[in-house]
């Protein structure tokens, strides 16, 4: 029933290593939770920003008038065009910029 002291020492060393690994894993998980806000805090932050806009009725009224003056279809088409342009630039920008900078140096 009683284990020899060599086995107890070895078991203690194994448990210390396992404990250190678990502590490190727990620290990494805790750090990632601290750095990444959860959905509730993001929602509260968004709600707070909307409440700040509500405190400025002149700004909201001006934006509403602009949206009424410009047809919603036009706004949607502009947003779609901007999205396509942005995605295209993100994809091909790293290839285009060196060419543009090379041409700009040649012109000087």
Backbone as JSON, one array per atom type, in Angstrom:
{
  "sequence": "XXXXXXXXXXXXXXXXXXXXXXXXXXXXXXXXXXXXXXXXXXXXXXXXXXXXXXXXXXXXXXXXXXXXXXXXXXXXXXXXXXXXXXXXXXXXXXXXXXXXXXXXXXXX",
  "N": [[0.8, -1.19, 0.0], [1.91, 1.29, 0.72], [3.79, 3.47, -1.17], [7.09, 3.44, -2.56], [9.56, 5.97, -1.84], [10.83, 6.99, -4.11], [9.0, 6.66, -6.23], [7.01, 8.35, -5.31], [8.32, 10.8, -5.4], [8.77, 11.03, -8.13], [6.12, 11.12, -9.06], [5.27, 13.47, -7.84], [6.87, 15.31, -9.21], [5.82, 15.0, -11.81], [3.21, 15.91, -11.36], [3.74, 18.56, -10.67], [4.75, 19.55, -13.1], [2.51, 19.21, -14.72], [0.75, 20.92, -13.38], [2.03, 23.39, -13.81], [1.79, 23.6, -16.59], [-1.0, 23.73, -16.86], [-1.5, 26.11, -15.48], [-0.23, 27.93, -17.17], [-1.77, 27.62, -19.48], [-4.25, 28.49, -18.52], [-3.61, 31.16, -17.97], [-3.14, 32.14, -20.55], [-5.68, 31.8, -21.71], [-7.19, 33.5, -20.05], [-6.0, 35.95, -20.65], [-6.69, 36.21, -23.34], [-9.43, 36.45, -23.1], [-9.61, 38.86, -21.76], [-8.59, 40.64, -23.62], [-10.35, 40.44, -25.77], [-13.39, 41.78, -26.21], [-16.65, 40.8, -25.13], [-19.83, 39.93, -26.67], [-21.86, 41.25, -25.34], [-20.67, 43.54, -24.18], [-19.88, 44.81, -26.52], [-22.37, 45.33, -27.64], [-23.45, 47.07, -25.69], [-21.66, 49.18, -25.97], [-22.23, 50.01, -28.57], [-24.9, 50.8, -28.2], [-24.48, 52.93, -26.46], [-23.15, 54.7, -28.16], [-25.18, 55.23, -30.0], [-26.97, 56.53, -28.3], [-25.57, 58.86, -27.82], [-25.75, 60.07, -30.3], [-28.46, 60.54, -30.36], [-28.66, 62.65, -28.63], [-28.03, 64.81, -30.1], [-30.01, 66.4, -31.87], [-30.08, 68.1, -34.1], [-28.03, 67.26, -35.78], [-28.96, 64.67, -36.39], [-31.37, 65.3, -37.63], [-30.42, 66.72, -39.87], [-28.97, 64.7, -41.21], [-31.11, 62.99, -41.78], [-32.62, 64.58, -43.52], [-30.79, 64.75, -45.63], [-30.71, 62.08, -46.46], [-33.34, 61.83, -47.29], [-33.4, 63.64, -49.39], [-31.61, 62.57, -51.22], [-32.12, 59.84, -53.25], [-33.01, 56.65, -51.92], [-32.29, 54.38, -53.43], [-30.13, 55.3, -54.91], [-28.27, 55.8, -52.9], [-27.88, 53.2, -51.97], [-26.81, 52.04, -54.27], [-24.45, 53.52, -54.47], [-23.18, 52.68, -52.12], [-22.85, 49.95, -52.7], [-21.14, 50.13, -54.92], [-18.94, 51.34, -53.72], [-18.23, 49.34, -51.93], [-17.5, 47.25, -53.67], [-15.35, 48.5, -54.96], [-13.62, 48.88, -52.76], [-13.11, 46.21, -51.96], [-11.89, 45.26, -54.28], [-9.61, 46.9, -54.35], [-8.34, 46.09, -51.97], [-7.66, 43.53, -52.69], [-6.07, 43.75, -55.01], [-4.4, 45.89, -54.54], [-1.83, 45.53, -53.18], [-0.34, 44.6, -55.32], [-0.54, 46.55, -57.23], [0.41, 48.97, -56.12], [3.33, 48.87, -55.92], [3.94, 49.05, -58.66], [2.87, 51.53, -59.33], [4.41, 53.2, -57.68], [6.92, 52.71, -58.8], [6.56, 53.72, -61.41], [6.1, 56.39, -60.74], [8.59, 57.11, -59.74], [10.08, 56.9, -62.07], [9.08, 58.95, -63.64], [9.9, 61.26, -62.34]],
  "CA": [[0.0, 0.0, 0.0], [2.77, 2.46, 0.79], [4.69, 3.51, -2.33], [8.45, 3.87, -2.24], [9.75, 7.42, -1.95], [11.22, 7.31, -5.49], [7.78, 6.81, -7.03], [6.31, 9.56, -4.86], [9.06, 11.95, -5.92], [8.5, 11.1, -9.58], [4.72, 11.53, -9.21], [5.22, 14.88, -7.46], [7.46, 16.06, -10.32], [4.85, 14.97, -12.9], [2.1, 16.79, -11.0], [4.22, 19.94, -10.75], [4.82, 19.91, -14.52], [1.12, 19.32, -15.18], [0.21, 22.13, -12.78], [2.62, 24.54, -14.5], [1.18, 23.68, -17.92], [-2.38, 24.19, -16.7], [-1.46, 27.52, -15.12], [0.1, 28.68, -18.37], [-2.95, 27.57, -20.35], [-5.25, 29.36, -17.91], [-3.17, 32.54, -18.15], [-3.36, 32.49, -21.96], [-7.12, 31.94, -21.91], [-7.64, 34.7, -19.36], [-5.52, 37.1, -21.41], [-7.49, 36.34, -24.56], [-10.75, 36.94, -22.71], [-9.49, 40.27, -21.41], [-8.32, 41.43, -24.83], [-11.46, 40.36, -26.72], [-14.64, 42.05, -25.51], [-17.72, 39.9, -25.51], [-20.91, 40.52, -27.45], [-22.64, 42.16, -24.49], [-19.99, 44.84, -24.07], [-19.95, 45.45, -27.83], [-23.72, 45.85, -27.78], [-23.58, 48.24, -24.83], [-20.88, 50.25, -26.57], [-23.01, 50.5, -29.71], [-26.05, 51.5, -27.64], [-23.98, 54.2, -25.92], [-22.87, 55.59, -29.29], [-26.47, 55.68, -30.52], [-27.56, 57.5, -27.37], [-24.87, 60.13, -28.03], [-26.32, 60.67, -31.52], [-29.78, 61.02, -30.0], [-28.54, 63.91, -27.9], [-27.76, 65.87, -31.07], [-31.11, 66.28, -32.83], [-29.8, 68.85, -35.33], [-27.24, 66.37, -36.63], [-29.83, 63.59, -36.86], [-32.31, 65.9, -38.59], [-29.69, 67.02, -41.11], [-28.72, 63.44, -41.9], [-32.38, 62.5, -42.29], [-32.96, 65.38, -44.71], [-29.89, 64.36, -46.73], [-31.16, 60.79, -46.95], [-34.6, 62.02, -48.01], [-33.13, 64.36, -50.63], [-30.97, 61.61, -52.13], [-32.97, 58.66, -53.31], [-32.39, 55.49, -51.26], [-31.66, 53.49, -54.42], [-28.84, 55.87, -55.27], [-27.37, 55.56, -51.77], [-27.54, 51.77, -51.97], [-25.9, 51.78, -55.39], [-23.14, 54.07, -54.1], [-22.57, 51.79, -51.13], [-22.4, 48.74, -53.4], [-19.97, 50.47, -55.72], [-17.82, 51.57, -52.8], [-17.83, 48.04, -51.4], [-16.78, 46.54, -54.73], [-14.07, 49.18, -55.14], [-12.78, 48.59, -51.6], [-12.67, 44.8, -52.03], [-10.94, 45.15, -55.39], [-8.36, 47.53, -53.95], [-7.69, 45.23, -50.98], [-7.11, 42.33, -53.34], [-5.04, 44.04, -56.0], [-3.57, 47.01, -54.11], [-0.43, 45.19, -52.95], [0.35, 44.38, -56.59], [-0.59, 47.78, -58.02], [1.19, 50.04, -55.51], [4.74, 48.9, -56.37], [4.0, 49.51, -60.05], [2.62, 52.98, -59.31], [5.59, 53.88, -57.11], [7.99, 52.59, -59.8], [6.27, 54.69, -62.47], [6.26, 57.74, -60.2], [10.03, 57.38, -59.68], [10.61, 57.06, -63.42], [8.65, 60.23, -64.17], [10.73, 62.32, -61.73]],
  "C": [[0.85, 1.26, 0.0], [3.75, 2.39, -0.37], [6.08, 3.91, -1.86], [8.62, 5.37, -2.51], [10.17, 7.85, -3.35], [10.01, 7.52, -6.38], [7.02, 8.06, -6.61], [7.0, 10.82, -5.38], [8.79, 12.14, -7.41], [7.07, 11.59, -9.82], [4.57, 13.01, -8.87], [5.78, 15.75, -8.59], [6.49, 16.12, -11.5], [3.69, 15.91, -12.61], [2.51, 18.26, -11.04], [4.29, 20.42, -12.2], [3.41, 20.12, -15.06], [0.48, 20.6, -14.63], [0.74, 23.38, -13.48], [2.0, 24.71, -15.89], [-0.26, 24.19, -17.84], [-2.44, 25.66, -16.31], [-1.16, 28.39, -16.34], [-1.09, 28.74, -19.32], [-4.04, 28.49, -19.82], [-4.88, 30.83, -18.09], [-3.42, 33.0, -19.58], [-4.84, 32.7, -22.23], [-7.65, 33.21, -21.24], [-7.21, 35.96, -20.11], [-6.35, 37.3, -22.67], [-8.89, 36.84, -24.24], [-10.71, 38.42, -22.36], [-9.34, 41.12, -22.66], [-9.51, 41.46, -25.77], [-12.77, 40.61, -25.98], [-15.75, 41.13, -26.02], [-18.83, 40.66, -26.21], [-21.72, 41.51, -26.62], [-21.97, 43.53, -24.4], [-19.97, 45.56, -25.41], [-21.33, 46.07, -28.05], [-23.95, 47.09, -26.92], [-22.82, 49.43, -25.39], [-21.63, 50.86, -27.75], [-24.22, 51.29, -29.23], [-25.63, 52.87, -27.1], [-23.7, 55.18, -27.06], [-24.17, 56.11, -29.9], [-27.13, 56.7, -29.59], [-26.86, 58.85, -27.49], [-25.41, 60.84, -29.27], [-27.69, 61.24, -31.21], [-29.77, 62.33, -29.25], [-28.28, 65.1, -28.83], [-28.84, 65.84, -32.15], [-30.87, 67.04, -34.13], [-29.01, 67.98, -36.3], [-28.11, 65.27, -37.22], [-30.81, 64.12, -37.89], [-31.64, 66.21, -39.92], [-29.41, 65.75, -41.9], [-30.0, 62.88, -42.5], [-32.8, 63.26, -43.53], [-32.07, 65.02, -45.9], [-30.34, 63.03, -47.31], [-32.49, 60.89, -47.69], [-34.38, 62.72, -49.35], [-32.48, 63.45, -51.66], [-31.8, 60.34, -52.09], [-32.26, 57.46, -52.67], [-31.72, 54.52, -52.24], [-30.27, 53.99, -54.79], [-27.83, 55.63, -54.15], [-26.93, 54.11, -51.75], [-26.58, 51.46, -53.11], [-24.51, 52.34, -55.11], [-22.43, 53.17, -53.1], [-22.08, 50.5, -51.77], [-21.15, 49.0, -54.23], [-18.74, 50.67, -54.84], [-17.32, 50.25, -52.23], [-17.03, 47.25, -52.43], [-15.41, 47.17, -54.94], [-13.11, 48.86, -53.99], [-12.25, 47.16, -51.64], [-11.66, 44.6, -53.15], [-9.59, 45.74, -55.01], [-7.62, 46.68, -52.93], [-7.05, 44.02, -51.62], [-5.92, 42.68, -54.23], [-4.11, 45.19, -55.62], [-2.12, 46.66, -53.87], [0.36, 44.94, -54.23], [0.45, 45.67, -57.4], [0.33, 48.85, -57.45], [2.67, 50.02, -55.88], [4.89, 49.39, -57.8], [3.82, 51.02, -60.1], [3.84, 53.72, -58.75], [6.78, 53.81, -58.07], [7.79, 53.61, -60.92], [6.45, 56.11, -61.97], [7.76, 58.09, -60.09], [10.62, 57.6, -61.07], [10.25, 58.42, -64.0], [9.5, 61.36, -63.61], [12.06, 62.31, -62.37]]
}
